[in-house]
């Protein structure tokens, strides 16, 4: 027997539910298609861009024929002038000015370092390169300019106490000595270390005075040696003559000093 016919259901007769999704979905994965590629400009547009390009008008008078403009110098404020004046006083009133590189360190260590340096009459000055460089460029210390690059501090003293300064800086690795100016003489780090090994000025002066007085004393003794020896011989001869006249035996002459022999 033939199968009974079943009427076909059209799409219009079967309404879809609101939450229905197809069983099979196609999802595109991977990079997106690049649709923008460089393309040369059309020659007509190139002509249009060249024609419509802006051309600045030429000046009526050439620039070389105009008078030069006077450069207006910016006046510094009063605080900057005060800081520069203080830097000039530091370099003028102190015998030793040491330039050091200052790295980050705790505030307590900075206070402790300044305390140990102050015991030897050494002061710590925090300066700005914008203030120091203009002052040094117009003074006899212009050769110190290459040292003022990063954050720097100055260790100044009215006396040349390089030995004490190096002893304190040896325990502070955050402070690096770059150079110094001692008695108007610019020294490197090695030069400062060599200067610290020298004896004190009073000791050197005493040694110099002793060496200078030794030579004149030796010369004076050599010049007086002949006259003293002649005087001793004459005294001995007089004693012999007096002993011959009186008939008494001659008394032995007194022992002469080694310098008169």
TIVEX-91119 format. One record per residue (C-alpha): residue in three letters; x, y, z. Coordinates in nm, 2 decimals. Layout:
BEGIN
<r residu="ALA" X="X" Y="Y" Z="Z"/>
...
% end
This chain:
BEGIN
<r residu="UNK" X="0.00" Y="0.00" Z="0.00"/>
<r residu="UNK" X="0.13" Y="0.34" Z="-0.08"/>
<r residu="UNK" X="0.24" Y="0.56" Z="0.22"/>
<r residu="UNK" X="0.00" Y="0.84" Z="0.31"/>
<r residu="UNK" X="0.10" Y="1.18" Z="0.20"/>
<r residu="UNK" X="0.20" Y="1.43" Z="0.47"/>
<r residu="UNK" X="0.14" Y="1.80" Z="0.39"/>
<r residu="UNK" X="0.47" Y="2.00" Z="0.39"/>
<r residu="UNK" X="0.50" Y="2.27" Z="0.67"/>
<r residu="UNK" X="0.60" Y="2.60" Z="0.53"/>
<r residu="UNK" X="0.83" Y="2.85" Z="0.72"/>
<r residu="UNK" X="0.55" Y="3.09" Z="0.75"/>
<r residu="UNK" X="0.34" Y="2.84" Z="0.95"/>
<r residu="UNK" X="0.62" Y="2.75" Z="1.20"/>
<r residu="UNK" X="0.70" Y="3.06" Z="1.41"/>
<r residu="UNK" X="1.05" Y="3.07" Z="1.57"/>
<r residu="UNK" X="1.08" Y="3.12" Z="1.94"/>
<r residu="UNK" X="1.25" Y="3.42" Z="2.08"/>
<r residu="UNK" X="1.55" Y="3.22" Z="2.23"/>
<r residu="UNK" X="1.61" Y="2.99" Z="1.94"/>
<r residu="UNK" X="1.96" Y="2.96" Z="1.80"/>
<r residu="UNK" X="2.08" Y="2.76" Z="1.50"/>
<r residu="UNK" X="2.25" Y="2.43" Z="1.59"/>
<r residu="UNK" X="2.55" Y="2.51" Z="1.36"/>
<r residu="UNK" X="2.72" Y="2.84" Z="1.37"/>
<r residu="UNK" X="3.03" Y="2.95" Z="1.16"/>
<r residu="UNK" X="3.27" Y="3.17" Z="1.36"/>
<r residu="UNK" X="3.56" Y="3.33" Z="1.17"/>
<r residu="UNK" X="3.89" Y="3.31" Z="1.36"/>
<r residu="UNK" X="4.23" Y="3.45" Z="1.27"/>
<r residu="UNK" X="4.36" Y="3.79" Z="1.16"/>
<r residu="UNK" X="4.14" Y="4.04" Z="0.99"/>
<r residu="UNK" X="4.17" Y="4.10" Z="0.62"/>
<r residu="UNK" X="4.39" Y="4.39" Z="0.54"/>
<r residu="UNK" X="4.20" Y="4.62" Z="0.31"/>
<r residu="UNK" X="4.42" Y="4.93" Z="0.33"/>
<r residu="UNK" X="4.73" Y="4.92" Z="0.12"/>
<r residu="UNK" X="4.96" Y="5.20" Z="0.01"/>
<r residu="UNK" X="4.86" Y="5.33" Z="-0.33"/>
<r residu="UNK" X="5.03" Y="5.59" Z="-0.53"/>
<r residu="UNK" X="4.84" Y="5.92" Z="-0.57"/>
<r residu="UNK" X="4.68" Y="5.97" Z="-0.90"/>
<r residu="UNK" X="4.88" Y="6.20" Z="-1.13"/>
<r residu="UNK" X="4.59" Y="6.44" Z="-1.16"/>
<r residu="UNK" X="4.56" Y="6.48" Z="-0.79"/>
<r residu="UNK" X="4.94" Y="6.53" Z="-0.78"/>
<r residu="UNK" X="4.91" Y="6.82" Z="-1.02"/>
<r residu="UNK" X="4.63" Y="6.96" Z="-0.81"/>
<r residu="UNK" X="4.83" Y="6.95" Z="-0.49"/>
<r residu="UNK" X="5.13" Y="7.11" Z="-0.66"/>
<r residu="UNK" X="4.92" Y="7.39" Z="-0.80"/>
<r residu="UNK" X="4.74" Y="7.46" Z="-0.47"/>
<r residu="UNK" X="5.06" Y="7.45" Z="-0.26"/>
<r residu="UNK" X="5.10" Y="7.76" Z="-0.04"/>
<r residu="UNK" X="5.40" Y="7.98" Z="-0.12"/>
<r residu="UNK" X="5.50" Y="8.24" Z="0.14"/>
<r residu="UNK" X="5.54" Y="8.59" Z="0.00"/>
<r residu="UNK" X="5.89" Y="8.72" Z="-0.03"/>
<r residu="UNK" X="5.99" Y="9.01" Z="0.20"/>
<r residu="UNK" X="6.01" Y="9.35" Z="0.03"/>
<r residu="UNK" X="6.36" Y="9.40" Z="0.19"/>
<r residu="UNK" X="6.61" Y="9.11" Z="0.20"/>
<r residu="UNK" X="6.69" Y="9.00" Z="0.56"/>
<r residu="UNK" X="7.06" Y="9.07" Z="0.51"/>
<r residu="UNK" X="6.98" Y="9.44" Z="0.45"/>
<r residu="UNK" X="6.79" Y="9.48" Z="0.78"/>
<r residu="UNK" X="6.96" Y="9.60" Z="1.10"/>
<r residu="UNK" X="7.04" Y="9.33" Z="1.35"/>
<r residu="UNK" X="6.81" Y="9.30" Z="1.64"/>
<r residu="UNK" X="6.96" Y="9.36" Z="1.98"/>
<r residu="UNK" X="6.94" Y="9.05" Z="2.19"/>
<r residu="UNK" X="6.74" Y="9.12" Z="2.51"/>
<r residu="UNK" X="6.90" Y="8.96" Z="2.81"/>
<r residu="UNK" X="6.67" Y="8.82" Z="3.06"/>
<r residu="UNK" X="6.72" Y="8.97" Z="3.40"/>
<r residu="UNK" X="6.76" Y="8.72" Z="3.69"/>
<r residu="UNK" X="6.55" Y="8.76" Z="3.99"/>
<r residu="UNK" X="6.69" Y="8.86" Z="4.32"/>
<r residu="UNK" X="6.71" Y="8.52" Z="4.47"/>
<r residu="UNK" X="6.93" Y="8.39" Z="4.19"/>
<r residu="UNK" X="7.16" Y="8.69" Z="4.23"/>
<r residu="UNK" X="7.19" Y="8.62" Z="4.60"/>
<r residu="UNK" X="7.28" Y="8.25" Z="4.54"/>
<r residu="UNK" X="7.55" Y="8.35" Z="4.29"/>
<r residu="UNK" X="7.69" Y="8.60" Z="4.53"/>
<r residu="UNK" X="7.71" Y="8.33" Z="4.80"/>
<r residu="UNK" X="7.90" Y="8.10" Z="4.56"/>
<r residu="UNK" X="8.15" Y="8.38" Z="4.48"/>
<r residu="UNK" X="8.21" Y="8.43" Z="4.86"/>
<r residu="UNK" X="8.26" Y="8.05" Z="4.90"/>
<r residu="UNK" X="8.53" Y="8.04" Z="4.64"/>
<r residu="UNK" X="8.69" Y="8.36" Z="4.76"/>
<r residu="UNK" X="8.70" Y="8.30" Z="5.14"/>
<r residu="UNK" X="8.80" Y="7.93" Z="5.15"/>
<r residu="UNK" X="9.13" Y="7.76" Z="5.09"/>
<r residu="UNK" X="8.99" Y="7.42" Z="5.01"/>
<r residu="UNK" X="8.68" Y="7.36" Z="4.79"/>
<r residu="UNK" X="8.61" Y="6.99" Z="4.71"/>
<r residu="UNK" X="8.36" Y="6.90" Z="4.44"/>
<r residu="UNK" X="8.17" Y="6.57" Z="4.51"/>
<r residu="UNK" X="7.89" Y="6.38" Z="4.34"/>
<r residu="UNK" X="7.59" Y="6.34" Z="4.57"/>
<r residu="UNK" X="7.38" Y="6.03" Z="4.53"/>
<r residu="UNK" X="7.06" Y="5.95" Z="4.71"/>
<r residu="UNK" X="7.10" Y="5.87" Z="5.08"/>
<r residu="UNK" X="6.89" Y="5.88" Z="5.39"/>
<r residu="UNK" X="6.85" Y="6.21" Z="5.57"/>
<r residu="UNK" X="7.00" Y="6.07" Z="5.90"/>
<r residu="UNK" X="7.32" Y="5.98" Z="5.71"/>
<r residu="UNK" X="7.35" Y="6.33" Z="5.57"/>
<r residu="UNK" X="7.31" Y="6.48" Z="5.91"/>
<r residu="UNK" X="7.57" Y="6.24" Z="6.06"/>
<r residu="UNK" X="7.82" Y="6.32" Z="5.77"/>
<r residu="UNK" X="7.78" Y="6.69" Z="5.82"/>
<r residu="UNK" X="7.84" Y="6.65" Z="6.19"/>
<r residu="UNK" X="8.17" Y="6.46" Z="6.14"/>
<r residu="UNK" X="8.28" Y="6.71" Z="5.88"/>
<r residu="UNK" X="8.19" Y="7.01" Z="6.11"/>
<r residu="UNK" X="8.43" Y="6.87" Z="6.37"/>
<r residu="UNK" X="8.72" Y="6.95" Z="6.13"/>
<r residu="UNK" X="8.57" Y="7.29" Z="6.03"/>
<r residu="UNK" X="8.45" Y="7.16" Z="5.70"/>
<r residu="UNK" X="8.11" Y="7.28" Z="5.58"/>
<r residu="UNK" X="7.88" Y="7.11" Z="5.33"/>
<r residu="UNK" X="7.72" Y="7.34" Z="5.06"/>
<r residu="UNK" X="7.44" Y="7.22" Z="4.84"/>
<r residu="UNK" X="7.45" Y="7.41" Z="4.51"/>
<r residu="UNK" X="7.27" Y="7.41" Z="4.18"/>
<r residu="UNK" X="7.45" Y="7.38" Z="3.85"/>
<r residu="UNK" X="7.24" Y="7.66" Z="3.70"/>
<r residu="UNK" X="7.39" Y="7.89" Z="3.97"/>
<r residu="UNK" X="7.75" Y="7.77" Z="3.98"/>
<r residu="UNK" X="7.83" Y="7.74" Z="3.61"/>
<r residu="UNK" X="7.77" Y="8.11" Z="3.52"/>
<r residu="UNK" X="7.99" Y="8.21" Z="3.82"/>
<r residu="UNK" X="8.28" Y="7.98" Z="3.73"/>
<r residu="UNK" X="8.27" Y="8.07" Z="3.36"/>
<r residu="UNK" X="8.36" Y="8.43" Z="3.44"/>
<r residu="UNK" X="8.63" Y="8.34" Z="3.70"/>
<r residu="UNK" X="8.97" Y="8.18" Z="3.72"/>
<r residu="UNK" X="8.81" Y="7.85" Z="3.82"/>
<r residu="UNK" X="8.66" Y="7.79" Z="3.47"/>
<r residu="UNK" X="8.85" Y="7.46" Z="3.44"/>
<r residu="UNK" X="8.62" Y="7.32" Z="3.71"/>
<r residu="UNK" X="8.31" Y="7.34" Z="3.48"/>
<r residu="UNK" X="8.33" Y="6.98" Z="3.35"/>
<r residu="UNK" X="8.28" Y="6.85" Z="3.71"/>
<r residu="UNK" X="7.94" Y="7.02" Z="3.75"/>
<r residu="UNK" X="7.72" Y="6.79" Z="3.54"/>
<r residu="UNK" X="7.50" Y="6.59" Z="3.78"/>
<r residu="UNK" X="7.39" Y="6.67" Z="4.14"/>
<r residu="UNK" X="7.69" Y="6.80" Z="4.32"/>
<r residu="UNK" X="7.79" Y="6.93" Z="4.67"/>
<r residu="UNK" X="8.08" Y="7.14" Z="4.78"/>
<r residu="UNK" X="8.30" Y="7.06" Z="5.09"/>
<r residu="UNK" X="8.46" Y="7.39" Z="5.18"/>
<r residu="UNK" X="8.71" Y="7.48" Z="5.46"/>
<r residu="UNK" X="8.92" Y="7.78" Z="5.55"/>
<r residu="UNK" X="9.21" Y="7.53" Z="5.60"/>
<r residu="UNK" X="9.35" Y="7.27" Z="5.38"/>
<r residu="UNK" X="9.22" Y="6.96" Z="5.56"/>
<r residu="UNK" X="9.23" Y="6.71" Z="5.29"/>
<r residu="UNK" X="9.33" Y="6.42" Z="5.51"/>
<r residu="UNK" X="9.04" Y="6.46" Z="5.75"/>
<r residu="UNK" X="8.80" Y="6.50" Z="5.46"/>
<r residu="UNK" X="8.91" Y="6.18" Z="5.29"/>
<r residu="UNK" X="8.88" Y="5.99" Z="5.62"/>
<r residu="UNK" X="8.52" Y="6.10" Z="5.66"/>
<r residu="UNK" X="8.43" Y="6.03" Z="5.29"/>
<r residu="UNK" X="8.58" Y="5.68" Z="5.32"/>
<r residu="UNK" X="8.28" Y="5.58" Z="5.53"/>
<r residu="UNK" X="8.02" Y="5.74" Z="5.30"/>
<r residu="UNK" X="8.01" Y="5.55" Z="4.97"/>
<r residu="UNK" X="7.72" Y="5.77" Z="4.84"/>
<r residu="UNK" X="7.96" Y="6.07" Z="4.82"/>
<r residu="UNK" X="8.21" Y="6.04" Z="4.53"/>
<r residu="UNK" X="8.50" Y="6.29" Z="4.53"/>
<r residu="UNK" X="8.55" Y="6.43" Z="4.18"/>
<r residu="UNK" X="8.82" Y="6.70" Z="4.23"/>
<r residu="UNK" X="8.92" Y="6.99" Z="4.44"/>
<r residu="UNK" X="9.08" Y="7.33" Z="4.44"/>
<r residu="UNK" X="9.33" Y="7.38" Z="4.72"/>
<r residu="UNK" X="9.52" Y="7.71" Z="4.76"/>
<r residu="UNK" X="9.41" Y="7.82" Z="4.40"/>
<r residu="UNK" X="9.54" Y="7.49" Z="4.26"/>
<r residu="UNK" X="9.30" Y="7.25" Z="4.08"/>
<r residu="UNK" X="9.36" Y="6.89" Z="4.18"/>
<r residu="UNK" X="9.21" Y="6.56" Z="4.06"/>
<r residu="UNK" X="9.10" Y="6.29" Z="4.30"/>
<r residu="UNK" X="9.44" Y="6.13" Z="4.29"/>
<r residu="UNK" X="9.60" Y="6.47" Z="4.34"/>
<r residu="UNK" X="9.39" Y="6.52" Z="4.66"/>
<r residu="UNK" X="9.50" Y="6.19" Z="4.79"/>
<r residu="UNK" X="9.87" Y="6.27" Z="4.72"/>
<r residu="UNK" X="9.82" Y="6.61" Z="4.89"/>
<r residu="UNK" X="9.68" Y="6.44" Z="5.20"/>
<r residu="UNK" X="9.99" Y="6.23" Z="5.24"/>
<r residu="UNK" X="10.21" Y="6.54" Z="5.27"/>
<r residu="UNK" X="10.33" Y="6.64" Z="5.62"/>
<r residu="UNK" X="10.19" Y="6.94" Z="5.80"/>
<r residu="UNK" X="10.31" Y="7.29" Z="5.69"/>
<r residu="UNK" X="10.45" Y="7.36" Z="6.04"/>
<r residu="UNK" X="10.66" Y="7.04" Z="6.03"/>
<r residu="UNK" X="10.80" Y="7.12" Z="5.68"/>
<r residu="UNK" X="10.88" Y="7.48" Z="5.79"/>
<r residu="UNK" X="11.07" Y="7.35" Z="6.10"/>
<r residu="UNK" X="11.27" Y="7.10" Z="5.88"/>
<r residu="UNK" X="11.35" Y="7.38" Z="5.64"/>
<r residu="UNK" X="11.46" Y="7.62" Z="5.92"/>
<r residu="UNK" X="11.68" Y="7.34" Z="6.07"/>
<r residu="UNK" X="11.84" Y="7.27" Z="5.73"/>
<r residu="UNK" X="11.91" Y="7.63" Z="5.67"/>
<r residu="UNK" X="12.06" Y="7.69" Z="6.02"/>
<r residu="UNK" X="12.28" Y="7.38" Z="6.00"/>
<r residu="UNK" X="12.49" Y="7.50" Z="5.71"/>
<r residu="UNK" X="12.58" Y="7.84" Z="5.85"/>
<r residu="UNK" X="12.67" Y="7.68" Z="6.19"/>
<r residu="UNK" X="12.91" Y="7.44" Z="6.02"/>
<r residu="UNK" X="13.06" Y="7.71" Z="5.81"/>
<r residu="UNK" X="13.11" Y="7.93" Z="6.12"/>
<r residu="UNK" X="13.28" Y="7.64" Z="6.31"/>
<r residu="UNK" X="13.51" Y="7.57" Z="6.01"/>
<r residu="UNK" X="13.61" Y="7.94" Z="5.99"/>
<r residu="UNK" X="13.68" Y="7.96" Z="6.37"/>
<r residu="UNK" X="13.87" Y="7.63" Z="6.38"/>
<r residu="UNK" X="14.21" Y="7.78" Z="6.25"/>
<r residu="UNK" X="14.21" Y="8.08" Z="6.49"/>
<r residu="UNK" X="14.11" Y="7.87" Z="6.79"/>
<r residu="UNK" X="14.39" Y="7.62" Z="6.71"/>
<r residu="UNK" X="14.64" Y="7.91" Z="6.67"/>
<r residu="UNK" X="14.53" Y="8.07" Z="7.00"/>
<r residu="UNK" X="14.58" Y="7.73" Z="7.18"/>
<r residu="UNK" X="14.94" Y="7.69" Z="7.04"/>
<r residu="UNK" X="15.03" Y="8.05" Z="7.14"/>
<r residu="UNK" X="14.90" Y="7.99" Z="7.49"/>
<r residu="UNK" X="15.10" Y="7.68" Z="7.52"/>
<r residu="UNK" X="15.42" Y="7.85" Z="7.40"/>
<r residu="UNK" X="15.37" Y="8.14" Z="7.65"/>
<r residu="UNK" X="15.34" Y="7.88" Z="7.93"/>
<r residu="UNK" X="15.66" Y="7.72" Z="7.82"/>
<r residu="UNK" X="15.85" Y="8.05" Z="7.81"/>
<r residu="UNK" X="15.72" Y="8.15" Z="8.16"/>
<r residu="UNK" X="15.82" Y="7.81" Z="8.30"/>
<r residu="UNK" X="16.18" Y="7.84" Z="8.15"/>
<r residu="UNK" X="16.24" Y="8.18" Z="8.31"/>
<r residu="UNK" X="16.13" Y="8.07" Z="8.65"/>
<r residu="UNK" X="16.31" Y="7.73" Z="8.63"/>
<r residu="UNK" X="16.00" Y="7.54" Z="8.73"/>
<r residu="UNK" X="15.88" Y="7.25" Z="8.52"/>
<r residu="UNK" X="15.63" Y="7.35" Z="8.26"/>
<r residu="UNK" X="15.27" Y="7.28" Z="8.35"/>
<r residu="UNK" X="15.08" Y="7.06" Z="8.12"/>
<r residu="UNK" X="14.86" Y="7.25" Z="7.88"/>
<r residu="UNK" X="14.49" Y="7.21" Z="7.94"/>
<r residu="UNK" X="14.31" Y="6.96" Z="7.71"/>
<r residu="UNK" X="14.18" Y="7.13" Z="7.40"/>
<r residu="UNK" X="13.83" Y="7.06" Z="7.27"/>
<r residu="UNK" X="13.78" Y="6.85" Z="6.97"/>
<r residu="UNK" X="13.67" Y="7.15" Z="6.77"/>
<r residu="UNK" X="14.01" Y="7.32" Z="6.82"/>
<r residu="UNK" X="14.23" Y="7.03" Z="6.72"/>
% end
